[in-house]
Each structure stands twice: as C-alpha cells, then as structure tokens.
C-alpha cells in the first residue's frame, strides 16, 4: 500500500503530479473539521495552505502522520510544538513567494508615490481631477529598507534601478555585505529621519512587533511614505493613521494587518493609503512554486531522506551535494553501532574526515542519531525527534570534523558504553555520483570492507579452523542465504570478527544458536535495509 498524502486545500496541478506516481493522493476540505480529522486517520502526510488548522488535536488524529507541509511561508496555522513532540516533520516553502513579495512592496511604493489607487477610483466615479492627484518621483530620493533579509534584498535591488539612494536598518547583517548591495547601514532612528520612502521587510517576532509606533513616527522626515508588505503588527496601524491625519506621513501602502482578515482599519479612511488584502504571495508563479516546493519536500520526507526546508529539524538548511550521499551512510552507521554495542551508549561522537569535512557536515550527526535509536524505541524515529530521544536518555552526541585534502570521505561513530567499553563503526561512500555504494570499513577495531546494506550479522570468536563452515551449514539448514561474508582477525588464532550479509532476518533463537555453535563471545544483527 502506498503512503497516503492528504491535500486539504487547492494545490497546483504540477505539484499533485509530483506526488501522484508514488503516493495515494487524497483530497479533503480542510475547513470541514470533522471531515479533516476523519481523513487524517490514514494520512502519512498532509498538505495545507493557510485556511486549514493543524493543531494538537489534528496531529493526535493522525497516528501515521510523518510530515505536515504548508504550501507557503508562514506557519501560523500549524502547531509546530505538537508536531515536533510526535516526531512529525513540518515543512514550508520559505522562498516560494520572495520575488512576489518584493514586487508587491515595489508596486505599493509606486502606487503611493503617484496616488494611483485613489486616482483610479475617482476616474471610475466620473471625476477627472489631474491636479488633485499630483505625485512625486522616486528618482533621487532616499529609500530606507527596514530588514535586509531575502525579500529586503530583492526589494533593494529592484528599487535601486529607479536611481534611488538606499539606506537600511538591520542589526544582523554585516556592513560589508550591505556595501556589496549598494546599501548604507544606519540605525533605525537615522533611517526614520532621512528616508523619503520606508519599506519594511522584517519577520514578526516579539522584538519586531510594534517596531514603528507613535514614538518612531514622531521623528520621521516630513512627507515620508511608508510601505508594509511584510507582517501585520510591525507598524502600529492607529499610530500610522494619526501620523497621516496630522500630515507628517504623506501616504502609506499596506498589505498586511495586525488581525486578518481585516475589513476595518483606521487606515482605510485615507485616500493616500493604498490598502490590499495580503497579496504578497498572491501570484500564479508564487502559488505554483509553493506547491511544487512542498510536494518535493513531502516526497523526500516519505522516502526517509533529509528535507532542507523542515522547520523543526535541528540541522535544517541546504545540504551540500557532496554531503548528501553520506546521509544514509551516517544513519546506517548509527544502526550498526547500536547493534554491535548491544544497547544505548552513554556518549557518542560522530567523526567526519577527508575532503568532505571542508563542507558543513552537521547534518551527519543528526542522521547518525536517527540511526542510533531506530531499533531501540517503539515509536517512529525521525530527523525531528532523534535529538529529543537522545536527550531523554541522557546520550550526548557530538560531532568532530577533520578536513584532509585529497583524502576519501570517512564517517565514524564512536561511543562509550555505561559499562566502560568503547565501540566504533566506520564507513565510506564509493562510486560515481548517482551510483554510490555505501561500505563498512571498520567494526570495533577490525578492518572490513563489506556493503552497508541489507541485514548484517556480526559474530566475534577465537580464530580456529571450521568456523566458517559451521556457520554456513547452520544458516543453510535454516533456509537463510548468505549474500556476502568477510572474516577479519587481529592475528592467527586470535580474536576474530565474522561479518555476514544475509537475505532475511534471523530470529533471536537462530542467532543464539549460531553464536553457541562456534563459541562466539558476542553476536549481533543490524538491519540496514532502506526504510
């Protein structure tokens, strides 16, 4: 049975096509609460826009749920902590609307500068009053950009083409980066005093709510025009209305409001205010990009792969192409470590060496942690809840990396057990891109070279003749086929490790029998099959 992807709101046809080949795609009206909760019972993933509420109740109604996807930027309608507690990944499309949002801010600035909206309304009402709607040029004016994030940068690049002088307030960007963009960094107060136009591009946080209020509007340059197409509440709407009424602010372009939907605001009383109903992401291109982005993320999540746009994964973000093949390797090393250790370690270190260590490899620690607990707990282990499972069990997982130019990539998982023993497993990836092969290269100090795939058996014993035949006969009589085998020993007659790849899982009784038949000092099995 294919995993079920539940689509709760309208999604671009191209996005649905991405999912249709591999999953059972179902539809429900997300605003119909009883229907939504009923449909969630069989859902492995749910995709929403802004109208569907995925709260703790909805998450609890979906025992199979692995991912919640919001086809857009905000997550106000998704209860992320409830999803995280259940190990459910939450993804959105953070870059899908950045061009549309930047263009909306430019459109509002131009409309306010030229009184476009009020002139249009007057003409349609039968009035031809050109002088009443005389505007101002943008060329040569100072434009203040509050926030130089992705959208703020796009806005600045576009508005610079009008021959403007750009200044910006953003305490989290370096002056050198601003200079590269042709923008001079200033304090907020200086920006307010110098700007002929102000455009706001900040996220909504406790620190930014009400950032521009009565006090700030009292010091603005007379005749300034203000645009907010970012988040409602960053500008105090009543204070802005008062500043417009007093003539200190010549006009405003507003696309977002403190409470939405908004059909009543003190700003709506002014002809020199252009007000739109949160249209920043309302373009066909942005909607298509958002749908495609989350569809691809859902596909990755349901295939057990890392999702860069997951908002509740500790090592979220873009993963270098060279690092991606090591993700399944690190996870499988975590599984093999737990099998060889025979339990949970007190502390674990993920070591990354070689040329690959020049990249950001922090995600490999997360992948290894996921593998460490996959056979230990009953609940589903994901990139989301793996760090929480480690913390709950007091397991400290650390990462070390050592760049070594022109050396092959090597990942090791080493750990100390509560009884004082240390265990380690190592592996690498070989082969051309797209044809990579995962290999184990070391198990608890023994050099090996065997595929990190399928079901592996590890038998430790004292070297002597006949052991290989004994194990082969026992497994053959049980109908277990051996796909690969390797024997590694420290010295003739000394401690030896036999590693076998078998075609099916062994029961505990058969594994015990195999160990007893050769007098093994330790025996374990690791299931490294793809989930």
N, C-alpha and C positions, 0 to 999 in steps of 0.2 A: 504493500500500500504506500503510495506516495505521500510525503508530508503535505499537510493542508495549509494553504495560505489564504487567510480571510481578508478580503478587501472591503473595508467598511465605508469608504467614500469614493467618489469618482477618481479614477486614475487614468493616465494617458494610455491609449491602446498599445503604444510601443513598450510601455512598462509591463503591461499584462502579458505581452508576447514573450518578454524575457523570462517570465515565470511559468508560462503555460506548458512548456515542454517537459519540465522536471517535477512539477508540483500539481496538486489538486487545488485549483484556484476556485474559491467560492466567494459569493458576494452577500452582503447584508447591509441594511440601512443602519449605520452606526448610531443614528439619533433615536432609533427604536430600541430602548434599553432592554426590554425582555428578549427581543429577537437577538440582540448583540450578545447578551450573556449566554443564551442558548447555543448560539453558533460558536462561541469561544470554547465550548467544552471539547471540541475536536480540533481546535486550531493549533498548529505548530508555530504560526506567525500571523500577525495582524498588521495591516497597513491602514493608517488613518491620515486625515488631513487636520483640520482644526475643530471640526464640529463634534467629533466622537471623543468621549471621555474614557480613557483607560486608567482607572484608579485601582485601589487595592481590591475592591470588590470584583472588578473585571479580571484582574490578574488571578485572583483566587478561583474564578470560574473557569480558568483555562489550565488544567493540570499538565497539558503537553506543551504549553507555550514556551518557546525558546527566544523569540525576538518580537519586539514591538517597533514598528517603523513609522515615523511621522514624515510624510511627504511634504516637507517644508523646513523652515529654520527653527521656529520656536517649539517649545515642549510644554507649554502651559497646560495642555490638556492630557498630559501623560504624567502619572505619579511615579517618577523615576525611583525614589527610595523603595517603594513597594515592589517594583520590578526587580531591582537590584537584590533585595532580600531573598527573592525567589530564584536568583541566578538567571533572570531573563534579561537578555541584551536589549538595550534601547538605542535605536539609530535614528538619525535625521539626515537632512540634505543641506549641510551648512553653507555650501557655496552655490546652491542652485539658483538663488534669486539675487546674488550680489550685483550683477550687471543691471537687472531690472530695478533694484532699489536705488542704485546710484543714479540711473537715468530718471527715476521718479523725482529724486531730490533736485536734479538739474531742471526738470520740467516745472516743478513748483517755483524754483527761484526765478526762472524766466517769466512764468505767468504772473508772479507777484511784481516783478520789475516793470512789466508792461501792462498791468491791470487787465490781463486777457480775459479772465473769467467774468468779471463784472461788466466789461465792455461787451462781451458776447451776450450776456443775459439782457443788457439794456437794448442792444440792437434787435434781439429777437422779440423784445417787448414793444418795438416800434420807435425807439429813440435813436437818433443819430447825433451823438454828442462827442465829437472827437476831442475837443479841448478838455473835457472833464476827465478823460482817461489818459492824459499825457503821462508817460512813464519815464524811466531812467535807463541809461545804457549800463552795461556791465563792464565794458572795456575800461581799463584804467582804475577800476575800483578795487578795494581791499576785501577779499573774501576770507572769512575766518572759518576754519574747519574744526569742529569740536570732536575729536576722535579720529585717529589715523589708522583704523583697522582696515580690513579688506575693502569694505564699502567706502569708507572715508577716502582711501587712496584712489579708488576708481572715480569717485566724485571729483577729487582734486585734479586728477589727470584730465578729466573732461572739461572742467570749468576753467582750467589754465589756458585752454585753446581760445578762450574769449579775450585773452590779453589782460588777465587779472593779476593782482599781487596776492599771493597766498600766504597766510599765516595759520598756525594750527596750535591747538592745545591738546596734548596727550602725554601724561606723565610716564607712560610705559613704552615710549619709543625713543630711540637714541637720536640725538641731533644730527649725526652723520647720515642716518637713514632718511630723515626728513629732508636734509640738504640734497640727497640724491633725487628726491621727488620734486625739488624746486620749491620747498616749503620751509618757512622760518618758524621754528618752535618758539612759543611765547607762553606766559602764564595766562590763566583764564581771565583775570582782570584786564590784562593788556589787550587780549583778544576782543573783549567786550568794548573797550574804549576805542579801538582802532578800526573795527570792521564796518564796512558799508553793508555787507551781507554776512549772515551767520548760518551755517548749515550744521546740523547735529547728527553725529554718526557714532553713538555710544550704545553699548548693551545696557539693559536695565538691571541694575544691581542696587543693594541698599545704599551704596555710596553715590550712585548717579541719580537716583530718584529726587526730583526737585532741584537738580543741579543749577538750573536757571530759574530763579524765582524773583520775588519783589526786589530784594537787595541787589541782585545782579542786573535786573532790568533798569534799575535807577542810575546805573553808571554807563549804559550803552551809549554809543555815538548817536546823536540825534539823527533821525531819519533812517536808522538801520532797518533792514528787512530780515526776518528770521524764518528759517525753514526747519521743520522737524519731520523727517520721514523715517526715523529710527524706531523709537519706542515711546508709547504714551507715558506721560508722567515725568519725563526728563525735564520738560518745561512746565511750569505751573500755569495752567490754562487761564485761571482767573487773573493772575498777575500779568500775563501777557495781554489779556483783554483790556486791563486797566491801562497798561502802557500804550496800547494802540489808541484808546479813547483820549488819553492825555496828549497824544501826538509825538511822544518820544520814539515810538516804533512806527515806521511808515507802512508796514504791512507784514503779513506772515503767510507762509504756506504750510499747511498742517495735514498730515496723512494719518497720524496716529493719536490716540487719546487715552487718558488715564483709565477710563472704563469703556469697554467696547462690547457690543455695538453701541455707537454713540449717535444719537439723533437730536441731542440738545446740548449746546455748549455756548458759553458767553461769547465765544469767538465767532459764532455764526451770524452775529448781528452786524458785522462789518463788511462793507463792500470790498475793502482792501485786504481781506483774508480769503485765500483760496483753500478750501477745505475739501478733502477727498476721503472716501471711506476705506482707508488702509489698503491702498492699491499698489504698494511697493513691490509685491511679488505677483501681482495680477497681470502677467503677460503669458501668452501661449508658450513662449520659449521657457520661461521660468517654471511653469507648471509641468512641462514635459521633462525638463532637466531634473526636477524634484522627484517625479515619478520614476524616471529611469535610475536615478541615483539610489533610491531606497530599494527598488526592485533588485538591483545588483547587490546591495548590502544584504538583503534578505536571503538571496541565493547563496552568498558566501557563508552567512551565519548557519543556514540549514545544512550546508555541506561541511560544517565544522571548521571553517577557515577563519582566519583573523579578519576583522572588519575595521578598517581605519576610521569610519565615521561613527563608531559606537561611543556614545557619550558617557556610559558608565563602566568603561574599561580603563583600568589604571594606566595602561601603556598605549592609549589611543593615539591616533595620528598616522601620518603617512609612513609606511614601512618601505625602505629601500628595496628595489627589485632584487638586488643581490642577497638581501637578508631573508626574503620570503621563503625560499626553499628550505631554510633552516628551521622554520616554524614547526612543521610536522616532525622534524628530527628532534628538536628540543622536547616536544611533548612526548615522543616515544622514549626518549632517554629518561624522562621522568617516570614513565610507566615501568621501564626496565629496572630503574633504581629501586623503586618500591618493591618489585618482585624479588630482586636479589637481596635487598635488606630484610625482607620478611616483615616489614612494618613501617611505621612512620618515624622519620628521623627527628632528632631534636633540632638540628640546624642543617641547612643545605646551601651550598654555593654553586651557582651556575657560572662556569668559566668559558669564555669565548676567546679563542686565539686565532692568529692568522691575519690575512689581508682583510677579512670581513670585519675585524674589530675596529677598523677605521670608520665604520658606519655606527649609527645609533642602534645598538643591539638590545636595548632594554626590554623589548617585546619578547625576547627569547627567555628571559626569566619568567615572564607571565606564562608562556607556553609550557615551560618545564614544570611550573607549579600546577598547572592544569593536569599534566600527566601524573604528577606525584599522587594526586588524590583520586584519580579516575577509578581505581579498583578498591579504594579504601572506604568510601562513603556510599550510602544508598542513593542519595539524591544525584541529580544530573550535575556534573562538574562542567563549568563553562569558563570562558575568559573573564566573565563578570564576577562570579562568586569564588573563584580559586583563591584569590588573596584573602578573602574573608575566612575560608575554610582553614587556611594556613594559620591565620591569626587566632582563630578559635581554638586551635590545637597547640598553640604556642610554638609553631615551627617558623623559625626565622629563615627566610630565603633571601640570599644576597647575590649580587652579580659582580663579576670581575671580568675585565677585558684586557687583552694584551695584543696590540697591533704588531704584526710581524710581516713586513713587506715580502711579497712574492711567496708566501707560505700558504698551503691549503687551509681551508677553514676547519676548525676543530671545536666542538662543543663538548664540555664535560659537566656531569652532575656529580658532585661530591658531597657526602653528608656524614655527620656524626650521629650515631645511634645512642639511645639512652643508656645502653649497657657499655658504652665506651668504644665500641667497634666503629671503624670507618668503612664506607662503601663508596665505590665510584663506578661510573659507566661513561664511556666517551663514544663519539661518533662523528661522521663527516658526510658530506654530500659529494658525489662524483657524477660525471656525465655532463653533457651539453645542456644548455637551457631548454626546458621543455621535456627533457629525457633524463632528469636527475634520478639517481639511485641513492637511497639512504643506507648507510652502513654503520654497524657497530665496529669500533676499532679497539676497544678496551673494556673489560668487565672485571672490576675488582682487582686490578693489577695484572691481569692476564691479557696479553696481546691477542686480539682476534680480528678476523675480517669476515663478517657474515652480514647478510642483508638485515636491516632493521625493519622487517616486515613479518606479517603472519604471527604464528604462535611459537614462541621460543621457549625451550626448556634449558635450564642450567643445572648441571649435576657436578658437584665437586667431590673428588675422591682421591685416593692414593694410587698413583700410576702403577699398573701391572698388566700383564697380557690378558686378553679375553674379555675385557670390559666392554669394548665397542660391540662385539658380537652378542654379549649377554643383553645389552640394552636393545639392540636391533631386533633380536628374537622376541623379547618380551613385548615390544611395541607392535611387531608384526602379528603376533598371536592375538593382540587386542584389536587388530584392524586399523592401527594407526600408521600412516605412511610418513616416512622421513623424507623431507624435501632437500635438506642440507644438513651437514654436520661438520663440526670442527673441534679438534682436541688441542688444547694449549696446556703446556706444562712448564714449570719452572726448571725442572731438571728430571732426568730419567729416574723413575722410582719415587719421585717427589709429588707434591700436591699438584693436582691436575683439574682443569675445568673442561667439561664437555658441553658444547652448545649445539643444540639441535633445533631445526625448524621443522615443525610437523604440520600436517594438513588439517588437523582438528584438535579441539581442546581435550585435555586429559581430565578425567575425574580425579578427585583427591586420592582415592584408593589406588588408582593406577600409578600416579606419581609417587606415592609412598612405596608401592611395590617395586618400581624401577629403582628408587633410591636404596631400598633394602637389598635388592639383588646384587648390587655392586659395593655395598658398604659405604654409600655416599655419606659424607659429613654434612652436606647441605644440598637441598634440591628445591627448585622453584620454577614457576612458569610465568611468562609475561605475554599478555595478549596485545600485540602491536598492530592488529588489523585496523584498517581505517574504520572510524565510527560511522 
